[in-house]
Amino acid sequence: MKIGVFHFPTDYGIEPGELAAALEARGFESLFVCEHTHIPVSRRTPFPSGGELPKRYAHTYDPFVALSFAAAATKKLKLGTGIVLMPQRDPIVTAKSVSSLDRLSGGRFIFAVGGGWNVDEMENHGTRYETRFKLLRERVLAMKALWTEEEAEFHGQFVNFDKAWQYPKPLQKPHPPIFLGGESDHTLKRVVEFCDGWFPRPRNGWDPMSAVSRLHRAAEAAGRDPASLSITVFGAPSDAAKLAVYREAGIDRVLIEVPDLGRDDVMRLLDQKVALIAG
């Protein structure tokens, strides 16, 4: 089982390149960064975890810019989005960002996407909460066309463009792995339809063995080989005994949190967590 981290890269915390280099030096497998384009001051949408929205949500760097610095500072570390809010992003521009980062990093990029929860944030982008997953699906399918076809076109309810050239193509073929965040049965249906992996959070009694079984059943029901799909757990516990259960269940990757702190605090934390890699 691979062990990586997730992180909100902020303008007041450790720099992304320095964090990435420290992770690679200690043997962590990957760095996944979170995204919010902005946070509306209205705060009409409650924070799902309750209480006040943490400062980091309004201070994140653009994930592709942050990961570019991380890529330049490392050689082997996998670089992922965790997650990109695809209903808030233009698919043609995002497809270009993904393929550019994948090529310039030497094929190390992993593309985890999600629908988002902040209603007023997505409305500022012209997206309706009720149709965000239909929009996400079309945008992902359109990006796949741009990555894999010489003359790509897409005609859907939300995304529509005639034949176009877009280069560079991603280094990974047919494209970087696409993971979808969420925990519901609807999420699993989307994963097996147009993604390469599931990106759940361990919430509300989430059990790794049951999760693997759920994904396999969904894949088989859709006529897809379960072995073609992976599971990366976002926000896994930083506890060796608990992670052993994940490993035994067949989870492919877990991501533990590196908080939005300064360099010295983060380095101390990484030195404490490095023992988790050895299992």
N, C-alpha and C positions, 0 to 999 in steps of 0.2 A: 504493500500500500504506500502510495506517495504522500508525502507530507509537505504542504505548502502553507502560505499565509494569505490572509486578506487584509486590506489596509485602505483607509481613507487618506489619500495623499493630499495634504493641506499646505497652505502657505505659511503656517506657523510650526509645522512638525518637521520631522526628519526629511531630508531631500530624497526623492524617489531613487536617484542613482546611487546614493550612499546606502540606502536601505537594501536595494537589490544586490549590491556588491557584498554587503554583510551577510545576506541570506545565502548567497552562493558560496561564500567562504565557509559557512557553517554546515553546508550540505542540505539545506532546504531545497525542495524540488521546484517551487514555483512562487510567484507573486501575482496575486489578483487584486486589482484596484477597483474601488467603487465609483459611482457617478451620480452627481446631481448637477444639472446645468445652472440652477439658481433655486432659491427658496422664496416664494411670494411672502411678503410681510403680513398679509392678511391672516395666514395660518388657519385658514378655513378647514383644512384637512387635518384631523388629529393624528398625532404620531402613533403608529400602530403598536409600539411597545409601551405607550402610556407616558405621561409626564411631559416635560419640556423637550423639544427637539434639540438634540446635541449640536453644539457649535459646528462640528465638522461637516454637517450636511450643507452648510452655506459656504464652506471654504475649500471645497475640493478642486484640485487641478483637473483639467480635461484629461480623461484617462489615456487617450492616445499620445498626448504630449508627455504625460508622466511616464508612460511605458517606453517611449522612445529614449528618454534619459536612462531608464532602467536597462534597456537593451544595450545602449552604448557602454554601460559600466560592467557588463557581464558577458559570458561566453556560452553558458549552458542553461541558465535559469529559464524555466518556462514563464511566459508573460501572458497574463489573462485579464480580461475585464470581468468584474464581479459585482454588479452586472452593468452592462450598457442598457440604458432605457430606450429601447428601439422605437417605441411609439413617439418619442420626442426627437427622432433623428431622421434626416433625409437619407434614403437608402443609397442613392448614387454617390453622395459625398462619403457616407460611412463605408461603402464598399471600397472606395479608393483608399481610405485610411487603413482599413483592415489589410488590404493587399500590400500596401506600402510598408506597413509595420512588419508584416510577416516576411517579406523579402529582405528588408534591411536588418531584421533580427536573425536571419538565417533559418527561418521556418520554425520559430519558437512561440508563435502566438496562439492563444486559445480564446475563442469568442463566446463568452457567456452573456446571454441577453435576458431581459425580463420586461414585464408589462408596466411595472411601477405601481405606486400606491397614492402618490400625492396628486389629488384631483386638480387643484388650482395650478400646480406646476405644469401638468400636461396640457391643461386648457390654454396656458400661455403659448404653447406650441401649436395650437389649433387642433388638439387631439381630444376626443371625447372618451371619458372613462369607460363607458358601456361598450365601446367598439375597439378598445385598445388592443385586444388580442387578435382580432381579425386584421387589424392594421399591422401588428407585429408580424403575423404570418405572411402577409403579402410582401412586406419589406424584406423579410429574410429570403423568401423565394426569389424576389427580384435580385437581391444581391448574389444569390447562388448563380443566377443566369449570367450576371456580369462577370463573375469569377471564372466561369467554366465555358462560356460560349464566345466564339470569335465575333459574331454580330448578335449581341443580346437584345432581346425585346421582352416587354412584360405588359400585359393588359389585364388589370384587375379592377376591383371596385374602388380601391384607394390609390394604387400605384399604376401608372400608365406611361409607357414610353415606347417609341418605335425603335427599330434596329440602331444599335450604337456600338462603337468601339470603346472599350475601357482597358487601359493598361496602366501599370503592370498587373499581371495575374499573380495570385498568391504563389509562394514557393511550395507550400504544402498542397498536395493534390488529393481530391479535386479542389479543396479549400481548407482553411483551418477548421478544427473541430468546433461545432456549434453546440453549446449547452443552453438549456432553458431552465430558468429559476422558477420555483413554486413547489407546492406540496400536494396539490389537489389531483383528483383523477382526471380532470380536464387538462391539467398540465401534462400528465403522462401521455394522454392521447396526442397532444401536440408534439411531445418529445419523439414519440415513435413515428409520427408522420413526417417531420421535416428537420429533426435535429440528430445530433450524434451522441448526446449525453444529457443526463439529468443533473440539476444543480439545486438540490433541496437544502433547506435549513432544518436542523433537528429540533423541531418544536412540538409541544403538546403530546408528549409521550412517544415521540418518533422513535421507531425501533429499526436498526440497520438491517436485520435479517428480514423483517417484514417489508422494508423498502425495496430490497433486492427482489423479493418475490413479486411485489406489485409491478415493478418495471418489467420483469420477465413475462408476467401474464399479459400486460398491455402490449408488449412486443409480439408475443405469439398470437394474440387476438387480431393484430394488424398484419400478420403474415411476415413479420420481420424477425431476423435472427437476433435473439437477446444478446449474443456475444458481440454484436456490432455496436452496442450501446454501453456507455460507461456512467458511473455515478461519482460526482464530486460533491462532497458535503461542505457547505458553507457555514462556518461558525461551529466547527466541531469542538468538543471539549478538550482542554489542554491537560489531559489526564491519561497516563500510560495505560492504566487498567481499562478505562472506558474505550480508549482507542483500540485496544486488543480485540474488543467485541466487534468493532467496525472492520478490522482486518479479517477476522474469522468469517464475517458475513460476506466478504467479497467486495467491499467498497474499494473503488479504484484510487480515490484521492480524498484527503481531508484537508480543510483549510482552517487554521487556527488564527485568532485575531492578533494583529500587531496594532496597538492603539495609536491615536494621533498625538504622539508625544515627541519631545525633542530627541536629538541624537543620543545623548548619554543614557537617558531612561530606556530608550529602545534597545540599545546595545546590551544593557544589563538584562533586559527581558529575554532577548534572543539567547544569551548565554545560559539562562535558566531553562529555556525551552528546547535547547538543542538535544537534550537527552531523549526527547520524544522520537527523534529520527531513528534511533537505534532499536526502538520497540521495547 
